[in-house]
């Protein structure tokens, strides 16, 4: 079976071999060799696609959906955190009324999903999904639980760093972007082939939130700030579909 040492050697051999966006075919991330596109994209008619896509609007997104700690009868286990930031274009202009969705593992590193069966406890008071709309300044804000790292079957003793998945919709359903936000100082960064598939070190740093004491609430929650840039040379790396 492939070991972490094998993966480390493969990651090292591929450093600085790509650009600021994730490599689609990244051998250390084993399943990418099976899932990456091998043919040119097919042009889709946005209007036709939207006939079958969900329709979102302000009236459909409640304010309390951005607080993942109050969605059930009891309080979830783990440390509360606030994650906030701005969604902007490459010139720093705010992207208003942008639908932002997040999903994540619980404090024990387990998703509320039937395919996640690793031996960590589920939390009956934490589903791990929320959404909000950006305000006039492009701002978003979530209250949630610090997610835990978790094992995955890419190789022997493989662990994912703690992270939160982000989804953003543009002006139509076909413009959806998906990315991941990480937490500062995680020792698993260098061992993770998904994060390392962004081979540009400066681009990888754009995926790591910063601790923000101004977002930290006394005796309640820690705060992290993470801005998302949609265009330009400093745009946030996103997962290609």
BELRA-V963644 format. One record per residue. N is the residue number from 1. PHI is phi in degrees with one decimal (999 if undefined). OMEGA is omega in whole degrees, -180 to 180 (999 if undefined). D_FIRST is the distance of its C-alpha to the first C-alpha in Angstrom with 2 decimals. Layout:
N/PHI/OMEGA/D_FIRST ; N/PHI/OMEGA/D_FIRST
This chain:
1/999/178/0.00 ; 2/-63.1/-179/3.78 ; 3/-102.7/176/6.27 ; 4/-61.9/178/9.87 ; 5/-62.5/176/11.21 ; 6/-62.2/180/9.61 ; 7/-63.7/179/11.09 ; 8/-58.9/179/14.21 ; 9/-64.6/180/14.82 ; 10/-67.1/178/14.68 ; 11/-60.6/-179/16.97 ; 12/-60.4/-179/19.24 ; 13/-70.7/-176/19.68 ; 14/-105.1/179/20.79 ; 15/-61.4/177/23.17 ; 16/61.2/179/26.68 ; 17/-102.4/-179/25.81 ; 18/-133.1/-179/27.08 ; 19/-107.7/-176/29.92 ; 20/-78.2/178/30.66 ; 21/-101.8/-179/29.08 ; 22/-59.2/173/25.37 ; 23/-71.4/-179/23.86 ; 24/-71.2/178/23.43 ; 25/-110.4/-175/20.73 ; 26/-126.6/-171/18.36 ; 27/-51.9/178/15.01 ; 28/-61.8/173/13.30 ; 29/-90.9/-164/14.44 ; 30/-53.2/-175/12.39 ; 31/-71.9/178/15.05 ; 32/-65.9/180/17.83 ; 33/-70.1/179/17.32 ; 34/-97.4/-171/18.32 ; 35/-106.6/-175/20.95 ; 36/-74.6/-180/22.88 ; 37/-63.0/178/26.36 ; 38/-115.9/179/26.95 ; 39/-128.6/-180/30.69 ; 40/-65.8/179/33.62 ; 41/-60.7/176/34.46 ; 42/-96.7/-180/37.13 ; 43/-66.2/180/40.20 ; 44/-107.1/176/40.84 ; 45/-79.1/-177/44.29 ; 46/-57.5/-179/44.13 ; 47/-66.0/178/47.14 ; 48/-66.2/179/45.71 ; 49/-63.7/-176/42.40 ; 50/-72.5/176/44.34 ; 51/-65.8/-177/46.15 ; 52/-114.8/-176/43.00 ; 53/-98.5/176/41.62 ; 54/-62.2/177/42.48 ; 55/-117.7/-178/45.46 ; 56/-112.4/176/45.40 ; 57/-156.2/-177/48.40 ; 58/-56.8/-177/49.60 ; 59/-67.4/-179/51.10 ; 60/-92.6/-177/47.70 ; 61/-113.6/-179/45.93 ; 62/-83.0/-178/47.23 ; 63/-59.6/-175/47.31 ; 64/-76.4/177/45.54 ; 65/-70.1/179/42.42 ; 66/-85.3/177/41.42 ; 67/-110.5/-176/41.26 ; 68/-80.1/-177/38.11 ; 69/-96.2/-176/39.40 ; 70/-122.9/-174/42.44 ; 71/-85.9/-177/41.14 ; 72/-133.5/-172/41.22 ; 73/-68.8/-179/43.62 ; 74/-117.2/179/42.12 ; 75/-86.2/177/40.52 ; 76/-71.4/176/36.75 ; 77/-80.4/177/34.85 ; 78/114.5/-178/33.80 ; 79/-86.3/177/35.47 ; 80/-72.7/175/37.62 ; 81/-137.7/170/37.35 ; 82/-112.8/175/39.34 ; 83/-119.3/-177/37.74 ; 84/-141.1/178/40.40 ; 85/177.0/180/41.06 ; 86/-124.1/171/42.71 ; 87/-105.9/-177/41.80 ; 88/-133.5/171/43.61 ; 89/-89.5/-176/43.91 ; 90/-66.3/178/43.60 ; 91/-98.1/178/47.19 ; 92/83.5/179/46.73 ; 93/-78.3/-178/48.62 ; 94/-67.3/173/47.61 ; 95/-100.4/-173/46.01 ; 96/-87.1/175/48.04 ; 97/54.0/178/47.39 ; 98/-87.0/177/43.73 ; 99/-75.4/179/41.68 ; 100/-115.8/177/38.74 ; 101/-117.5/175/36.20 ; 102/-130.9/169/33.42 ; 103/-149.1/-171/30.68 ; 104/-163.5/172/28.30 ; 105/-78.0/178/26.45 ; 106/-82.0/-176/28.65 ; 107/-64.3/179/28.96 ; 108/-90.1/179/26.12 ; 109/82.3/180/23.75 ; 110/-125.8/178/24.08 ; 111/-86.4/173/25.56 ; 112/-84.2/-176/28.39 ; 113/-151.5/-175/26.59 ; 114/-64.3/-180/25.73 ; 115/-82.0/177/22.18 ; 116/-91.7/-175/21.44 ; 117/-121.9/-180/20.87 ; 118/-73.6/-170/19.00 ; 119/-75.8/171/21.11 ; 120/-129.1/-174/23.50 ; 121/-72.2/166/27.20 ; 122/-78.8/178/28.91 ; 123/-109.6/-177/32.19 ; 124/-63.7/-179/35.06 ; 125/-107.6/179/36.96 ; 126/-145.6/178/34.45 ; 127/-90.2/174/33.36 ; 128/86.9/178/32.15 ; 129/-139.9/178/34.03 ; 130/-156.9/179/37.23 ; 131/-157.4/176/39.33 ; 132/-159.0/173/42.42 ; 133/-109.4/177/44.63 ; 134/-68.7/-179/45.23 ; 135/-88.1/-176/48.75 ; 136/-64.7/178/51.34 ; 137/-95.7/-177/49.68 ; 138/78.4/-174/46.26 ; 139/-83.4/172/45.15 ; 140/-132.0/-180/42.71 ; 141/-157.5/177/42.03 ; 142/-126.0/167/39.69 ; 143/-108.6/-174/39.72 ; 144/-153.0/-180/36.44 ; 145/-114.3/176/34.06 ; 146/-59.3/-180/31.63 ; 147/-73.9/177/28.20 ; 148/-96.6/172/25.35 ; 149/-68.3/-180/21.80 ; 150/-149.0/178/19.20 ; 151/-78.9/172/15.46 ; 152/-142.2/-166/13.83 ; 153/-101.2/177/10.66 ; 154/-66.1/180/10.03 ; 155/-161.6/-178/6.97 ; 156/-64.4/178/6.55 ; 157/60.8/178/10.32 ; 158/-87.8/180/11.66 ; 159/-132.9/176/15.45 ; 160/-87.4/172/18.21 ; 161/-62.9/175/21.46 ; 162/-59.3/-178/24.52 ; 163/-158.9/174/26.20 ; 164/-126.2/176/28.80 ; 165/-81.6/177/28.79 ; 166/-120.8/173/32.09 ; 167/-125.5/178/33.72 ; 168/-128.6/176/37.02 ; 169/-103.5/176/39.37 ; 170/-89.8/-179/41.84 ; 171/-84.1/174/45.12 ; 172/-148.0/-171/43.62 ; 173/-64.2/-178/40.59 ; 174/-77.8/-178/38.98 ; 175/-100.4/-178/38.79 ; 176/-65.7/175/36.16 ; 177/-119.8/-180/33.89 ; 178/-128.3/179/30.77 ; 179/-148.7/179/29.29 ; 180/-132.4/176/27.80 ; 181/-110.2/-179/29.54 ; 182/-113.8/-177/27.91 ; 183/-107.9/-173/29.55 ; 184/-64.8/172/30.60 ; 185/76.6/-177/28.91 ; 186/-74.8/-178/25.50 ; 187/-70.8/-178/23.10 ; 188/-88.3/-176/20.11 ; 189/-53.4/-174/21.67 ; 190/-69.6/-177/20.12 ; 191/-97.0/-170/16.54 ; 192/-98.9/-178/16.99 ; 193/-68.6/178/16.31 ; 194/-69.5/177/18.88 ; 195/-64.7/-177/21.60 ; 196/-73.0/174/20.68 ; 197/-67.0/166/21.11 ; 198/-85.2/-169/24.73 ; 199/-79.4/178/24.79 ; 200/-81.3/-177/28.41 ; 201/-60.4/179/28.60 ; 202/-67.4/178/32.06 ; 203/-68.7/177/30.94 ; 204/-60.3/-180/28.09 ; 205/-62.6/179/30.85 ; 206/-68.5/180/32.70 ; 207/-91.4/-176/30.08 ; 208/-105.0/179/30.65 ; 209/-70.2/175/33.63 ; 210/-110.8/174/36.15 ; 211/-65.7/-178/37.63 ; 212/-129.9/-177/41.23 ; 213/-67.7/179/43.64 ; 214/-70.9/176/46.23 ; 215/-89.8/-178/43.99 ; 216/-78.7/-179/43.40 ; 217/-98.5/-177/45.67 ; 218/-55.2/176/47.22 ; 219/58.6/-178/45.72 ; 220/-133.8/-173/43.87 ; 221/-156.4/170/41.03 ; 222/-84.3/-178/39.37 ; 223/-123.7/177/39.73 ; 224/-130.1/179/37.52 ; 225/-114.4/179/38.79 ; 226/-146.1/180/36.86 ; 227/-93.2/-179/38.78 ; 228/-116.8/179/37.64 ; 229/-109.4/-171/39.09 ; 230/-89.5/-176/39.06 ; 231/-139.8/175/40.38 ; 232/88.6/-175/41.08 ; 233/-72.4/-179/39.27 ; 234/-110.4/-179/38.08 ; 235/-68.6/180/36.85 ; 236/-69.1/176/33.96 ; 237/-60.6/-179/30.65 ; 238/-129.2/178/29.99 ; 239/-78.0/179/27.33 ; 240/-78.2/179/28.41 ; 241/-97.9/999/28.84
